[in-house]
């Protein structure tokens, strides 16, 4: 009888371990083609927005909060509690837009997302935004019958539709306690077409407009640090494996090495001032100053152009004149043959005989009053190149040519790939962008939750063997 009980216990324990294994696994999805296509789709959306504006179409103070920011293979997401009682959802961090939206039930789409969606009927604080609300008007493209309906089209790649609603959002304050904010307007999306969401439930807009999260919580500044290192850690180990998105008074950046540049306005098309525009006077690659025509990065007389920082665009996007100047100097500096076999979907790639070779070639963006230096590891991506007659590496410039993306008039973009390992502070009150190089993985969430001492936590994959060993040993003693 004891032997039978032991066998039963072993089987039960193995079942538990298998459950933990499934819970802990996080499959890396997407890839370079998805990153490039997502960036191009985003540029298309910018192009459409600018044309629309050109054609004339158109509560509680926070005091400091912290939300876990997690790196996925192709994007960065933030965990936020939504509804009453709150449930956690992942939103893509997007400084290039204002609207906050998440997948809602009932849901229809071009593919069925495996992530959980928001169920309005499960929350006691959910209510639609009325058509008369100024927040509905702020959408710019809303339609109204009884509730405020919206449709956001991201070119031919992806789009979303739903109704604007009020809900309670929950984050941690700097003491580690839960802090709820009622009456946050967010999009309850019932239709999402395309693959733009990747590994997120929705999008958290952090632009300068009325509908962005930072505006709605009544604060003027926030900061983040996008980690370069992706470790595939499970989402429930967020205290150990995430970096902080800091909002309100929690967002500070001081000390030696901090530089700042002004956030400027688009005076021709003020409706585009949701973007964080800044001035770029030139680019240096290594020690070579690039020959880029004067005014290439300026906002043009019709309101197009300019240069923005956008966490929602993966690769930096440059106007054709600047992109070709970068490529020309790279050809000379690297001395490697160009490759036409680009598995990355990036247009400037080189065949390299070396493995694990990332050129130590820095790129400096000369901003107004500041120099933003991008290290070599954030300028290139590397892929294994193989075939019947060749074995080696494919080294690609991690940037896009605006002309090849077939868009016109959109701003140049400092993308999230080139923002990695920088602590960046957005201060809307002072209209200032500040930054300093930082190893972002050192900024664990636990460092910012003052009531919680940083406790070493074993990740699931380290815990599984220990659990199995314990259960088997325990079973044998029965």
C-alpha positions in Angstrom: 0.0 0.0 0.0 2.8 2.4 0.9 4.5 1.5 -2.4 1.3 2.4 -4.3 0.9 5.7 -2.5 4.5 6.5 -3.3 4.0 5.9 -7.0 0.8 8.0 -6.9 2.7 10.8 -5.2 5.5 10.7 -7.7 3.1 10.9 -10.6 1.3 13.9 -8.9 4.5 15.7 -8.3 5.7 15.1 -11.8 2.4 16.6 -13.1 3.0 19.7 -10.9 6.5 20.0 -12.3 5.2 19.8 -15.9 2.7 22.5 -15.1 5.4 24.7 -13.8 7.5 24.0 -16.9 4.7 25.1 -19.1 4.1 28.2 -17.0 7.7 29.1 -17.1 8.4 28.6 -20.8 8.3 31.8 -22.9 8.8 31.2 -26.6 10.7 33.9 -28.5 8.6 34.9 -31.4 8.9 37.3 -34.2 12.2 38.2 -35.9 14.0 40.7 -38.0 11.5 40.6 -40.8 8.7 41.3 -38.3 10.7 44.2 -36.8 11.3 45.8 -40.2 7.7 45.3 -41.3 6.4 46.7 -38.1 8.6 49.7 -38.4 7.5 50.3 -42.0 3.8 50.0 -41.0 4.4 52.5 -38.3 5.9 54.9 -40.7 2.9 54.4 -43.0 0.7 55.4 -40.1 2.8 58.5 -39.4 2.5 59.4 -43.1 -1.3 59.0 -43.1 -1.5 61.1 -39.9 0.5 63.9 -41.3 -1.5 64.0 -44.5 -4.7 64.0 -42.5 -3.6 67.0 -40.5 -2.3 68.8 -43.6 -5.6 68.3 -45.3 -7.5 69.7 -42.3 -9.2 66.5 -41.1 -9.1 66.0 -38.0 -7.9 63.3 -11.9 -5.7 62.0 -9.4 -2.1 63.3 -8.9 0.3 60.5 -9.0 3.3 61.7 -6.9 5.5 58.8 -8.2 4.7 55.4 -9.6 6.7 52.4 -10.9 5.6 49.8 -13.4 7.7 46.8 -14.6 9.1 47.2 -18.1 10.0 43.9 -19.8 12.0 43.3 -22.9 10.6 40.8 -25.4 12.5 39.7 -28.6 11.1 42.6 -30.7 9.5 45.1 -28.3 9.2 46.4 -24.8 6.1 46.0 -22.7 4.8 47.3 -19.4 2.6 45.5 -16.9 -0.4 47.4 -15.7 -3.4 46.4 -13.7 -6.8 47.2 -15.3 -10.3 47.0 -13.9 -11.8 46.3 -10.5 -10.6 43.9 -9.3 -7.4 44.5 -11.3 -6.0 42.1 -13.8 -2.5 42.4 -15.2 -2.1 43.2 -18.9 1.0 43.9 -21.1 1.0 47.0 -23.2 3.6 48.0 -25.8 5.3 51.2 -24.5 4.8 53.8 -27.2 6.1 57.3 -27.0 5.0 57.9 -30.6 1.3 57.9 -29.8 -1.3 58.9 -27.2 -4.1 56.3 -27.2 -4.0 53.5 -24.6 -5.9 50.4 -25.9 -6.2 46.7 -25.1 -7.9 43.7 -26.6 -11.4 43.3 -25.3 -14.2 40.8 -25.3 -16.0 40.2 -27.7 -12.9 40.0 -29.9 -12.4 39.4 -33.6 -9.2 39.5 -35.5 -7.1 38.2 -38.4 -5.6 35.7 -36.0 -6.5 34.6 -32.5 -4.1 36.0 -29.9 -3.2 33.6 -27.2 -2.8 36.3 -24.5 -5.7 37.0 -22.2 -8.1 39.8 -23.1 -10.0 42.3 -21.0 -13.6 41.4 -20.1 -15.6 44.5 -19.4 -18.4 42.6 -17.6 -15.9 41.3 -15.0 -15.0 44.9 -13.8 -17.2 47.0 -11.6 -15.6 50.2 -12.7 -15.9 49.9 -16.5 -18.0 52.5 -18.3 -18.1 53.9 -21.9 -16.9 57.4 -22.7 -19.8 59.5 -23.8 -19.8 61.2 -27.2 -19.9 64.6 -25.5 -16.6 64.0 -23.7 -13.6 66.1 -24.8 -11.6 62.9 -24.7 -13.7 61.5 -27.5 -13.0 64.6 -29.5 -9.3 64.2 -28.8 -9.3 60.9 -30.8 -9.7 63.0 -34.0 -11.1 60.0 -36.0 -14.0 58.9 -33.7 -17.6 58.2 -34.7 -20.5 58.4 -32.3 -23.9 56.9 -31.9 -24.2 56.4 -28.2 -20.6 55.6 -27.3 -17.3 56.9 -28.6 -16.1 54.5 -31.3 -12.6 54.7 -32.8 -10.6 53.1 -35.6 -6.9 53.3 -35.9 -5.4 52.1 -39.2 -1.7 51.2 -39.3 -1.3 51.1 -43.1 -1.9 47.6 -44.6 -0.1 45.8 -41.8 -2.4 46.1 -38.8 -5.3 48.1 -37.4 -7.6 48.2 -34.4 -11.2 49.2 -33.7 -13.3 49.6 -30.6 -14.9 52.0 -28.2 -13.2 54.5 -25.8 -14.0 53.6 -22.2 -13.2 54.7 -18.7 -11.5 52.2 -16.3 -9.4 52.0 -13.2 -5.6 51.4 -13.7 -3.4 50.1 -10.9 0.3 50.5 -10.5 2.7 50.5 -7.6 3.8 53.6 -5.9 7.5 54.1 -4.8 6.8 52.4 -1.5 5.6 49.2 -3.3 2.0 49.7 -2.4 -0.7 49.4 -5.0 -2.1 52.7 -6.2 -5.3 52.9 -8.3 -6.2 55.7 -10.7 -9.9 55.9 -11.7 -11.4 57.4 -14.9 -8.5 56.5 -17.2 -9.8 56.6 -20.8 -8.6 53.7 -22.8 -9.6 51.9 -26.0 -11.5 48.7 -25.6 -10.5 47.1 -28.9 -12.7 44.4 -30.3 -11.0 44.1 -33.7 -7.2 43.9 -34.2 -6.1 43.0 -37.7 -2.5 42.0 -38.4 0.6 41.1 -36.3 1.5 44.5 -34.9 0.8 43.5 -31.3 3.4 40.8 -31.2 3.6 39.7 -27.6 1.4 42.3 -26.0 -2.3 42.7 -25.1 -2.4 46.3 -26.3 -0.6 49.6 -26.5 0.2 52.2 -23.8 0.5 55.6 -25.4 3.0 57.9 -23.7 2.9 60.8 -26.2 2.3 64.5 -25.3 -1.4 64.5 -26.1 -4.5 64.5 -23.9 -5.2 60.7 -24.2 -1.7 59.5 -23.2 -1.2 57.8 -19.8 1.2 60.4 -18.5 -1.3 63.2 -19.3 -4.3 61.4 -17.8 -2.6 60.7 -14.5 -1.9 64.4 -14.3 1.9 64.2 -14.4 4.4 65.8 -16.7 7.5 63.5 -16.7 8.5 59.8 -16.9 11.6 57.8 -17.6 12.6 54.4 -18.7 15.7 52.3 -19.4 15.4 49.7 -22.2 17.5 46.7 -21.5 19.8 45.4 -24.3 19.9 41.9 -22.7 17.0 39.6 -23.4 17.0 36.6 -21.1 13.7 35.1 -21.9 12.7 35.3 -18.2 9.2 34.3 -17.1 6.8 37.2 -16.6 6.0 36.4 -13.0 9.7 37.1 -12.0 9.1 40.8 -12.8 10.9 42.1 -9.6 14.1 40.5 -10.7 14.0 40.5 -14.5 12.4 43.9 -15.4 13.5 47.5 -15.4 11.3 50.3 -14.1 9.1 52.6 -16.0 9.0 55.6 -13.6 6.2 58.1 -13.7 5.8 61.5 -12.0 8.1 62.5 -9.1 9.7 59.0 -9.2 11.3 60.0 -12.6 14.6 61.8 -11.9 17.9 61.9 -13.8 20.8 63.7 -12.2 24.5 63.5 -11.9 27.6 63.4 -14.1 27.1 62.3 -17.6 23.5 63.4 -17.9 22.8 65.4 -21.1 19.7 67.3 -22.2 18.2 68.6 -25.4 15.0 70.6 -25.9 11.8 69.0 -27.1 10.5 71.3 -29.9 7.1 71.9 -31.3 5.8 71.5 -34.8 4.4 75.1 -35.2 3.1 74.4 -38.7 1.0 71.3 -37.7 0.5 71.6 -33.9 -1.8 68.5 -34.0 1.4 66.5 -34.5 2.9 67.7 -31.2 2.1 64.4 -29.6 5.5 63.4 -31.0 8.6 64.2 -29.1 10.5 66.3 -31.7 14.1 67.4 -31.2 16.8 69.0 -33.3 19.6 67.1 -34.9 22.3 69.1 -36.4 24.4 66.3 -37.9 25.8 62.7 -37.5 29.3 61.4 -36.9 30.2 57.8 -37.6 33.3 56.8 -35.8 35.4 59.9 -36.2 34.0 60.8 -39.7 31.5 63.6 -39.9 28.9 62.6 -42.4 28.1 64.8 -45.5 24.4 65.3 -45.0 22.7 68.3 -46.6 21.8 71.1 -44.1 18.2 71.0 -43.0 17.7 67.3 -43.7 16.4 66.7 -40.2 14.4 70.0 -39.8 10.6 70.3 -39.7 9.8 71.5 -43.2 7.6 74.5 -44.2 4.6 72.2 -44.7 5.0 70.6 -41.3 6.5 67.3 -42.5 9.9 65.9 -41.6 11.7 66.6 -38.4 13.3 64.1 -36.0 11.4 62.3 -33.1 12.2 59.7 -30.5 9.8 56.7 -30.5 9.9 53.6 -28.3 7.3 52.0 -30.5 9.5 51.9 -33.6 12.2 49.2 -33.3 14.9 50.4 -35.8 16.0 54.0 -36.3 14.7 55.4 -39.5 16.7 58.0 -41.5 15.9 60.2 -44.6 17.5 58.8 -47.7 20.3 61.4 -47.9 21.4 60.6 -44.3 21.0 56.8 -44.7 23.1 56.7 -47.9 25.8 58.8 -46.2 25.9 56.3 -43.3 26.1 53.3 -45.7 28.9 54.9 -47.7 31.1 55.6 -44.8 30.4 52.1 -43.4 31.6 50.5 -46.6 34.9 52.2 -46.1 35.3 51.7 -42.4 34.3 48.0 -42.3 36.1 46.9 -45.5 33.7 44.0 -45.8 31.8 42.9 -49.0 28.2 43.8 -49.3 25.7 40.9 -49.2 22.5 40.7 -51.1 21.3 37.8 -49.1 19.7 39.7 -46.3 17.8 37.4 -43.9 17.1 40.4 -41.7 15.1 42.4 -44.2 17.6 45.2 -43.7 19.1 46.7 -46.9 22.7 47.3 -45.8 24.3 44.0 -44.9 27.9 42.7 -45.1 29.3 39.2 -45.4 31.7 38.6 -42.5 34.1 35.7 -42.0 34.0 36.3 -38.3 31.6 34.9 -35.7 30.4 37.0 -32.8 31.8 40.1 -34.5 30.1 43.4 -33.9 32.2 46.4 -35.1 33.1 48.9 -32.4 31.8 51.8 -34.6 29.9 54.4 -32.6 27.4 56.7 -34.2 26.8 60.2 -32.7 23.7 62.2 -33.2 24.6 65.8 -32.6 21.5 67.3 -31.0 20.9 70.8 -29.8 23.2 71.1 -26.7 23.8 67.3 -26.5 25.6 64.4 -28.2 23.7 61.1 -28.2 26.3 58.3 -28.8 25.1 55.0 -30.0 27.6 52.2 -29.4 28.5 49.7 -32.1 26.5 46.9 -30.5 23.3 49.0 -30.9 24.0 49.9 -34.6 24.3 46.3 -36.0 22.5 43.0 -35.9 24.2 39.7 -36.7 22.8 36.6 -38.3 24.4 33.3 -39.4 24.7 33.1 -43.1 25.0 29.6 -44.7 24.6 27.9 -48.0 26.3 25.4 -50.4 29.4 27.5 -50.9 29.4 29.8 -47.9 29.5 29.7 -44.1 29.8 32.8 -42.2 28.0 35.7 -40.6 25.6 38.4 -42.0 26.2 41.8 -40.4 23.5 44.3 -41.0 23.0 48.0 -40.2 20.1 48.2 -37.8 18.5 51.1 -39.5 15.9 51.8 -42.2 16.0 54.0 -45.3 12.9 56.2 -45.4 12.7 55.9 -49.2 12.9 52.1 -49.1 10.0 52.1 -46.6 8.0 54.0 -49.3 6.9 56.8 -47.0 7.1 60.6 -47.5 7.1 63.5 -45.1 7.3 61.4 -41.9 9.8 62.4 -39.2 13.1 60.6 -38.9 13.0 58.3 -35.9 15.4 57.4 -33.1 14.1 53.9 -32.5 14.1 51.6 -29.5 17.0 49.5 -30.7 19.2 52.6 -30.5 17.7 53.6 -27.2 18.9 50.5 -25.4 21.1 50.9 -22.4 20.2 54.6 -22.0 18.2 55.9 -19.1 15.9 58.5 -20.8 13.8 61.1 -19.0 10.9 62.9 -20.8 10.0 66.1 -19.0 6.9 67.8 -20.7 6.8 70.7 -18.2 10.3 71.8 -19.1 10.0 70.5 -22.7 13.3 68.6 -22.2 14.7 65.2 -23.1 17.5 64.0 -20.8 19.6 60.9 -21.1 22.7 59.1 -19.8 24.3 55.8 -20.7 23.3 53.1 -18.3 23.5 49.3 -18.0 19.7 49.0 -17.8 19.7 45.5 -16.3 21.3 47.0 -13.2 18.0 49.0 -12.6 15.9 46.1 -11.3 12.4 46.9 -10.2 13.2 46.0 -6.6 15.7 48.9 -6.5 12.7 51.3 -6.9 10.3 49.7 -4.4 11.7 51.2 -1.3 9.7 49.0 1.1 11.0 45.8 -0.4 14.6 44.8 0.0 16.1 43.3 -3.1 15.5 39.6 -2.5 17.4 37.1 -4.7 14.7 35.1 -6.5 15.4 32.0 -8.4 13.8 31.9 -11.8 11.4 29.1 -12.7 14.0 27.2 -14.8 16.3 27.1 -11.8 13.5 26.1 -9.5 12.2 23.2 -11.6 15.1 20.8 -10.9 15.0 21.6 -7.2 11.3 21.0 -7.0 11.6 17.7 -8.9 14.5 16.5 -6.7 12.6 17.4 -3.5 9.4 15.7 -4.6 11.1 12.5 -5.7 13.1 12.4 -2.4 10.0 13.0 -0.4 8.1 10.3 -2.3 10.7 7.7 -1.7 10.5 8.3 2.1 6.7 7.6 2.1 
